[in-house]
Each structure stands twice: as C-alpha cells, then as structure tokens.
Amino acid sequence: KAEICIVESEKSALICQAFTDPNERLWMATGGLSNLKRSKLQPLIDRQRYIVLFPDMDGYTKWEQRAKLIDYPRLSISQKLKEHHNPHLDSDHADIADIMLRLVKGIKETPAEIAARRLNATPEQATNLQLLINKLNLTILE
C-alpha cells in the first residue's frame, strides 16, 4: 500500500502527486495548518496506513504538537522540507511543493548565496556579499 502524505494546501498535494509514483505515495491536504486532527485521519488510522506529515516551514512546531496528540505509531513528520529549504531562495512559509518546483526548475544558488549559507548569513547579508563580490570582481573558490 502507498503511504499517505499529508500537506496543508490542496495546491501542494496536486503538485507533489504530479511528481510521485501513486503506488508509493498518495498526497492529501488538510486545507490549512489548523485542520490536522485525529478525527480527519481516523479512516486512514482504521486501515493502519502509514501517514507522513509534510508541514509548511512555519508549521512544524504546531504539527509536531498535533502529531503527539494524535498518538498513532504509523504517523511521522518528514524532515525533507527542512533539509532542502534554502533561506536565500525560499520563503519562511515555503512548503514541500515550493521546494519540489525549485528543484525541478533547477534554480541554483549564486556563488554569493552559497558563501552566505556557509557563513550562516541572512538573505540580506547574502545580497550585500554579492554586491561586494561584483564591486571587487572577486571569485569564490570551492
């Protein structure tokens, strides 16, 4: 059986399903951050389905709390969004679909963004770093 992946928005569910084998994962949406409830997951729980939550970046804490209340051993929270989130390219409200689309489009970090990420700089500092690189005609080495 395919695992059930739960996201906040319907848009995200549709986009993610387009890039996923339906034999492996089926994407569903709660329709909002606050709509993750055991009562809505109960039909999946009754069928003992594996459920993976994919909260938006700004929803991890709330969904972690909700997951504890739901208390279902086959429920987990994916860390993929946190692993692939790039504060220089993605918003603080990014969801897994935003990340998938960025990766598919092949949007890459600029050398300044890579350097800023390595230095734990803010997006604003990355912009300033890029200006400095341009002004001084610098080259960033690996």
C-alpha positions in Angstrom: 0.0 0.0 0.0 1.1 3.5 -0.8 2.0 5.7 2.2 -0.3 8.7 2.7 1.5 12.1 2.6 -0.4 15.0 4.2 0.3 18.6 3.4 -1.5 21.8 4.3 -2.7 23.0 0.9 -4.6 21.4 -1.9 -2.1 23.0 -4.3 0.8 21.3 -2.7 -1.0 17.9 -2.8 -1.6 18.3 -6.5 1.9 19.4 -7.3 3.5 16.7 -5.2 1.3 14.0 -6.7 2.4 15.0 -10.2 6.0 14.2 -9.3 5.3 11.0 -7.3 4.5 7.4 -8.2 1.0 6.8 -6.9 2.0 3.2 -6.0 4.4 4.7 -3.5 2.8 7.8 -2.2 -0.7 9.4 -2.2 -0.9 13.1 -1.4 -3.7 14.6 0.6 -4.3 18.1 2.0 -5.8 19.3 5.3 -6.9 22.6 3.8 -4.9 24.6 6.4 -2.5 24.5 9.3 -5.1 24.1 12.0 -7.1 21.3 10.2 -4.7 18.4 11.2 -6.9 16.4 13.6 -7.2 12.7 14.5 -10.9 12.7 13.5 -9.9 13.6 9.9 -7.2 10.9 9.9 -9.3 8.3 11.5 -10.3 6.4 8.3 -6.6 6.1 7.5 -5.8 5.1 11.0 -8.5 2.4 11.0 -6.9 1.0 7.8 -3.5 1.1 9.5 -2.0 3.2 6.8 1.4 4.8 7.1 1.0 8.6 7.3 3.7 11.1 6.7 3.2 14.8 7.5 4.8 17.4 5.4 4.1 20.7 7.2 5.0 24.1 5.7 8.2 25.6 7.1 6.3 27.8 9.6 4.0 24.9 10.7 6.5 22.3 12.0 6.0 23.2 15.7 2.2 23.1 15.5 2.1 19.8 13.6 4.7 18.2 15.9 2.3 19.1 18.8 -0.7 17.8 16.9 1.1 14.5 16.0 1.7 13.9 19.7 -2.0 14.4 20.4 -3.0 12.1 17.5 -0.7 9.4 19.1 -0.6 7.0 16.2 2.6 4.8 15.8 2.5 4.9 12.0 2.5 8.7 11.8 5.7 10.5 11.2 6.8 14.0 10.3 9.1 14.4 7.3 12.2 16.5 7.6 12.7 16.8 3.8 11.5 20.3 3.7 13.9 21.4 6.5 16.7 19.5 4.7 16.1 21.2 1.3 14.8 24.7 2.5 17.2 27.4 1.4 16.5 30.7 3.2 18.1 32.6 0.3 15.7 31.1 -2.3 12.7 30.0 -0.3 10.2 31.9 1.8 9.8 31.3 5.6 6.3 29.9 4.6 7.6 27.5 1.9 6.0 24.1 1.5 7.3 20.9 0.0 5.7 21.7 -3.3 7.7 25.0 -3.5 10.9 23.1 -2.9 10.0 20.4 -5.5 9.3 23.0 -8.1 12.5 24.9 -7.3 14.5 21.7 -7.7 12.7 20.7 -10.9 13.3 24.2 -12.4 16.9 23.8 -11.5 17.1 27.2 -9.7 20.6 27.3 -8.3 22.2 29.4 -5.6 24.5 32.1 -6.8 28.1 31.8 -5.6 27.4 34.6 -3.0 24.4 32.7 -1.7 26.5 29.6 -1.3 29.1 31.6 0.6 26.5 33.3 2.7 24.9 29.9 3.6 28.3 28.6 4.6 28.7 31.6 6.8 25.2 31.3 8.2 24.4 34.8 6.8 20.9 36.2 6.4 19.5 36.7 2.9 20.1 40.5 3.2 23.8 39.8 4.1 23.9 37.5 1.0 22.8 40.3 -1.2 25.4 42.6 0.3 28.0 39.9 -0.2 27.0 39.6 -3.8 27.4 43.4 -4.2 30.8 43.3 -2.7 31.8 40.4 -5.0 30.6 42.3 -8.0 32.3 45.6 -7.0 35.7 44.0 -6.3 35.4 41.5 -9.1 36.0 38.6 -6.7 35.8 34.9 -7.5 34.6 32.4 -4.9 36.6 29.2 -4.8 35.2 25.9 -3.6 
